[in-house]
Amino acid sequence: MNPRNLLFTGLPGCGKTTLIRKIVRQLTVPATGFFTQEIREGGKRVGFSIQTLDGQQGVMAHTRIASQYRVGRYRVSVETIDRIAVPALKPRTPEVLIIIDEIGRMECLSQRFKDGVIQALDSGNPVLGTIALKGNRFMETIKKRRDVRIVHVSEENRDRLALDFQSEGGMYGTGC
């Protein structure tokens, strides 16, 4: 079976999101989904935002938001994940590529998000995303799926991976 879904993994800060953004800028097919991005204040990371490919955005996690959910020093807004990220995982047509940046501990606090990831992977639409290197049982199950190819990213190979993706016309089995 040639996996149609590609997930990049690697150590935090290795450039997974940078790689996905480069690939999305090169796409010639329609796409839906979201990116996460660090929120910095005074040079220090204080949280993470979510932004969809169609421009919706919100604060997913921050050191100063009120939430019962926590990952490390960040409070996580499951409501923001459910309101912004989850709808972006639903393609309107079969040729739409689904971008998921990222399947990580914060995002997986939302059951609706986890259900949306499974639906996206089962949909027949290709999925291009990132997944935490170390994760919980849900993330490990995703990594073991037969329809998912995992590619390890490092600072040394991320630029080459973007070039490989472009030169092979969307290699890795995503159908792009």
N, C-alpha and C positions, 0 to 999 in steps of 0.2 A: 504494500500500500504506500503510495506517495503522499505524505502528509500535506494537506492544503493549508494548515495553520502553522504559523511561525511565531515562536516566542523567544525573545532575547532575554538572557539572564546574565548576571555577573555581580561583582561586588558593588555596593553603593558608591556612586560617584564615578563609575567606570565609563559612563557615556551612553547608557541604554536609551535614555530619552533623546539625547542629541542625535543618536543614530536614527531613531524612529522619525524624528522631525526632518532629517535630511531625506529619508526615503519618501515621506509624505510629500515633500516639495517636488519630488521627481515623478510622482504618480501621473499616469495617464488614464486611470480608471476612477470612477466615483468612489468616495469613501465617506464613512461616518465614524464617529467615535470620539475619544477624548485624549488629552494630554494632562499630565500633572506637572506642576512647576513649583520650585522652591519659592517661598516668600522670605525675603531678606530685609532686615532693618539694621542699620549701622554695621553692615558687613557680616551679621550673624543670621543664620537660618532660624526663623521663628515659626515657620509653618509651611503649608503646601496648599496650592490652589488647583482647581480643576478647570480646564477650558475645553469645550467641545470644538469640533472642526467647523461647526456653524456659528461659533462665537459666543455661546453661553458660557458663563463662568461663575465661580463661587469659591469660597474658602472651605477647603475640605478639612484642614487641621491647622491648629494654631496653639501657641502657648497661652494665649489670653482669650480663648472662647469658652463659653459655658457648655459642657457636655459631660455626660456620665461615662463616655467612652474615652479610653486613653491608650496611646501607644508611646512608650517612653515618656518624654516630657510634653508631648503634644496631646491636646484634647481633639477628638475627632468628631466631626459633624456628619453622622450617618444620614441625616436628613438631606444635606447637600449632595452626598453621593447618590442617594435615591432620586433626588429631583433633577440632577444634572447628568451624572454619568450613566445611570441605568437607561434612560430613554435613548441616549446616543448609541447604545449597543444594538438597536433594532433597525436593521436596514430596510429600506422601502422596496428594493428590488434585488433579485438574485446576483446581479453583477457587482454589487456594492461591497467594497473591502471594509472590514470592521477593524478599527484601530483601538487597542486597549492599552493605555499606558497609565497605570500599571496594575497587575494583579499582585497586590502586596498586603501586608498586615492591616493597614488602615482601611483599605477598600473592602477587605474581607470581613470587616465588622458588620457589613450590611448583607443580610440574607438576600435581599432583592438584587444586590450586585452579583453575588455568587450565582444566583439563579440565572441572571442575565448573561453571565460568562458562559455557563453551560448551554443556554439557548443559542448564543452566538456560535459556539463551537459546533453545535449540532445542526445549525441552520443550513449548511451547504455553502454559505458565503465564506470566502477566505477571511481568516483573522490574522492580523499582524499586531504583535503586542510585546509587552515586557512582563516579566514575572520575577519576583524576588528569588535570589539565589537560595536562601534558606527560608523555609516557610512552614505553614501548618499542614495538616492532613489534606485540606482542600487543595492547596497549591501543589502538593506532591502528587495528588491524584491527577490534576491537570497535566503535569509534566509527564506522566506515564501513559497518557492517552496515545493510541496508535495513530490518530490523525493530527498529532502535534509534533513538530520538530523543534527542538531546543538548540539554540546557538549561543555559545558563551561569548560575551563581549568583554573586551579589555580596552584600556586606553591605547594600547598598541595596535589592535585590530579593528577598531570601530570605523575608521575612515575607509579601510579596505573593504569592510563588509558593505558599506554604503555604495562603493564603486562596483562591487560584485553584484549587488542587487540591481543596479542600473544596467550594467553591461550584459547581464544575463536576462534582461527584460523581465525582471521580477522573479528571479530564481527562488529557490527554497520552497517551491510548490504552492505559493500563495495565489497563483493564477493572475498576477498583476503584470 
